[in-house]
Amino acid sequence: MAKYDVYGVGNALVDTEFEVPDSFFAEHKIQKGFMTLVAHEQQQHLVGILKKLYGVKKQSGGGSAGNTMYALTHFGGKAYYACKVANDDTGDFFLDQLGHHNIDTSVSVREHGTSGRCLIMVSPDAERTMHTYLGVSETLSLDEMNFEAAKESSYIYIEGYLVTSPSAKAAIINLKEFANKSGIKTALTFSDPAMLEYFKDDVNDVLDGGVDLLFCNEQEIKLWAGTEDFEKACSAMEQVARQFAITRGADGAVVYDGERYIPIAGNPVKAIDTNGAGDMFAGAFLYGITQGKDFETAGKLASRASSQVVTVFGPRLEADQHETIAEEIFGLSA
């Protein structure tokens, strides 16, 4: 039996959220709905404007794969998280928010510098727009990879955002090759449409040789496949991912178990913040399949959990909410 259900690797970020009107994006020439990498000074300048105009709505631990590991472990799974934080207050906050609930991390030595921060602007339609300063996460490398922990895991889970850093991209390709040689299943999330708009070649470098499981949303798979035809995009994905899960917002999701496509119903809710919805879906889904659930059951859990997280600000639910959702879907205590 594997020591860890999932070995995740991703950026370590602290999220600061603001509610903004749609007019704010045009006024400041910001591409709505995308993640944009920015310099620290640029991010701080925008934060100053937002604080003055609207005030901080919420601050929480973040990072795509970090959110996914948080969700997986709060449902009851066991995870290892490879990341990089600096020896600063932001790093302290990130580690505290990570929760250390069934999560082991690679953070044993914290270098001088600045930990990563993500500025999130939430518009009235609940869409999240992000300006990210990676800080020391930009230099994530093989030094942060723990191959012994990876070897003791059922899945390796790779955050798509990492392709923006040459050292991180090299590390995850190396990790993926190690997993394939060691008989460990590999999972990848596209993370954001921007990764397919601006880093598609890098994403495909990581996809080279295929993955066992891929997570994305409908916009991302269409961008990756270069088509607006959803069925054609799915057919193209079958060539590189043995299994995959595609979220479709309020319409739920479609999961492919390698043999058949299974529609997963959405859960009608009043969404106020979509930040973290895809991360939650992946965490709940990975928990389900690593506990022996089929794709349909895991998909129902993931859909229910992601619909819940969009009803609150921030990318994570409170600890006890995970158990309630798990009991609702398959009657097990998380």
N, C-alpha and C positions, 0 to 999 in steps of 0.2 A: 504494500500500500504506500502511495506517494506521501511524503511529508507535507507537501503543499499542493493544494488544488490548482493554484495559478501562481506563476512567477511573472509579475508585471514589471515593465520598464517604461518610464516616462519622465516628463518634466515635473519638478516640484514647484508649485506656484501657490501664491496666496491671492485669492480673488477679492477685489473691491468692487461692489456693484452700485450702480446708480440708475434711477428711473429717468428716462429722457424722452422728450417729444421727437417725432420724426423729423421735424425741422432742424434739429440739432445736427443731424448727419450732413445735410446739405450745407448748412452754415460753416461747418468745419471740414468739409470735403472728406468725409469718412464713408467707406464702403460698408453699407449696412448688411448685417447677417454674416460677415466674414471675420476671420481672425487675421489681424495684421501685426507683424512684428515691428516693434518700434524701439528707438533708443530710450534709455532711462530718462534723460532730460525731457524728451518729447512726451513721454508718458506722464511724468510729474507735472509738466505744464498743463496737460489736459485734465489731470486729477484736480489741480488747483481751480481750474475753471468750473468743473463739475461740482466740487464741494461748495463753491460760492453760490452757484445757481440752484442746486438741487439738494445738496447734502448726501452723505453716504447712506445707502439703503441697507447694505449688509456687507460684512467682511467674513470670509470663511476660507478654510483650506480648499485647495483646488488642484488643478492638473488633471488632465483627462484620465490617464490610467490610474492616478491616485484616487480619483473619485470612484473608479470602477473597483479597485481593490477594497476601498472603504465599504462599498455596497456589498460585495461578495462576502467579506468577513462579518459584516453585521447581520447577514442572513445566516451565518454559521459556518462559512468556509474558512480555509486557512490559506494565507497568501504571503508571498515575499515581494517586496517592492524595491526595485533598483532605481535610485534617483540621486540627485546631488543638491545639497543645500549649503549655504554659507553659514559662518559663525556669527549670525546677526539676529536681531529681534524677529525679523520676518521668518527666518529659518526655525526659530524657536516656536513661533506661532504655527507654522506648517506642521511640524512634528507633533505638536500638541493636538492639532485638529485631525491629524491622521488617525489618532485614537489608539494606536498600538493594540487594537482589538484583533488578536489572531494575525497580526501583520508583523513580520520581521522586515528589516530594511538594511540597505547597504550603507546607511549613514553611520559610519564609525568615526571617521575623521572629517571635520568640517573646516574647509579652508577659509582664508580671509576673502572678502568680496561681498557681493550683494546677492541675496536669494531672489529667485524669480517672482514676478508679480504680474497679475493679469487684471487689467481694467475692463470691466464689463458694463456695457450700456444696454439697458433693457428698455425696449420701445413699447408703446401701448398695445401692440399686437403680440407681446410676450417674446418676440425675437431677441436673441442675444447677439451683440456685436462686441468684439474683443480687440483690445490693443494690449499686446503682450510684450513685456520685457523679460527675457529669459534669465538674465543674470548668470550665475555660475552654471545653471542648467545647460547653457549653450555649449559648455565644455564637457558635458557628459561623455564618457568614453569607456573603453574596455576596463579601465581601472575600477569602475563602479559595478562591473558585472561579476556576479558570484556564480561561477559555473557549477560549483558543488550544490548550491541551492537549486539552480536550474535543473540539474540532473535528478533532483528529488521532487520534481513537480510534474503534475499531469499535463499542464498547458503552459506554454510561454505566451504571454500577451503583450503585443507591441503597440505602442501609441504612434499613430501616423505623424503627429507633429514633429517627431524626432528627425524626420528627413531634412528639416531645415538646417541642421547642424552637421557639418562634415564628419566630426568625430563621433557624434551619436549615431549617425547613419551607418558608419563603418562598424560600430559596436553592435548594432542590432542585426546587421547582416551576418556578422560573425556569430552572434548568439543564435540566430535562426539556423545557420549551418550546423552548429553544435547540437541543437535540438533535433534536427533531422537525422544526424548520425547517431544520436542517443535514443532514438525512438520516442521522443517527446513531441506531443502535438503542438502545432504553432497556430496562433490566432493574431490577427491584425485588425486594427480599426483605422479607417481613413481619417477620422477625427473631425475634419472640417472641409467644406467645399474649396477653401483657399488652397489646400494641399493638392487638389486636382487641377485647379486653375493655374497655379504657379510652380508647382513642384511635381508634376505628373511623372516626369522621367525618373525622378528620385524615388517616388512611390513604386514605380514599376521595377526599379532596381531591387527594392526590398521584396517585391512580389515574385521576383525571378525564381523559378523552381516551384512556385505555388505555395499555398498555405492550407492548413486543414480547416480553418474557420475564419471568415471575414465578417466584420461588422461595418455597416455604412447606412446612410439614409438615401432616400430616392434621388435627391438632387445629386449626391455624390456619385452614385453608381452610373447615372446618366452622363455626368461629366467625365468620368473615367472611361466609359465605353464610347463616348463621342456620339451619342444618339439620344433623341428625346423619346424613343420607343422603349418603354419599360421592359417588355418581353425580350427584345433584342439585347438590351443591356444585361439582363439576367443570363441569357444564353452565353454572352461573352464572358461573364463572370464564372460560369461553370468550367471554363478552360483553365482558370488559375486558382480557384478556391473549391476545395472538395465539398465544403458546406458553407452556408452563409446566412446572415440575418439582415434584412433591410427594413429599417423603420420608415413609416409613412405618416408621421405626425398624428393628427386626430383619427386617421383611418387605420391606425394600428401598425401592423407589420406583416411581412412575408418572410418565412424561414424556409430554407432548403436543406434537407437532411442528407443530400447526396443521391436521393432517389425521387423524392416528390417535393412539390411546393405546398406549403401549409399556410393558409391565411390566418393571421392572428388578429382578433377583433380589438378595436380601440376601446377606451373607457371614457365616456363623455365627462369632461371636467371643465372648469373655468381656469384656463391657463393664464398665469401671470408672469412666468419666467421660465423659458425653455433651456436655460443654462443647466447643463448636467444631465439632460434627458437621455441622450445617447449613451453617456457614461453609465448611468443607472441601468439602462436596458442591458448593456453588455455585462455588468456585474451580476445582475439577477439571473441572466441567461446562463452565464458561466457557472454560477452556483447550482442552478438546476441540473445542467448536464453533467457536472462533476459529482453530483449526488445520485446519478443514475436515472434521472428523469428524461423522458423523450423530448424531442424538439417542440412538440405542441404544448406540453405542460410547461417546459422551460420558457417558451414564448409567452404563454399566458401570465406567468409570474413576472416576466420582464416588462410586458405591456402594462400590467397593473402597477408595478413599481414606478415605471417612468411616467405614467399618467399622474401619479401622486406627487412626484417631485416637482412637476411643473406648476403645482398649485401653491408653492411656497417660493420665497426668494432664496437663492443659493442652490448649489448643486447636490446637496446631500439631505437625507432625511434624518430625523432623530432616531437614536438606536432602537427604541421599542417599536417604532413603526414598521421596521423590517419583519419582525416576528408576526405582527398582526397581518401583514400582507401575505406572508408565507402560509400562515394557517388558513387564510381565506382561500388561497388557491389550491393547496394540496394537503391541508390538514396536519402539517408537521410543525413542530415548534422549531423556530430558527435558532 
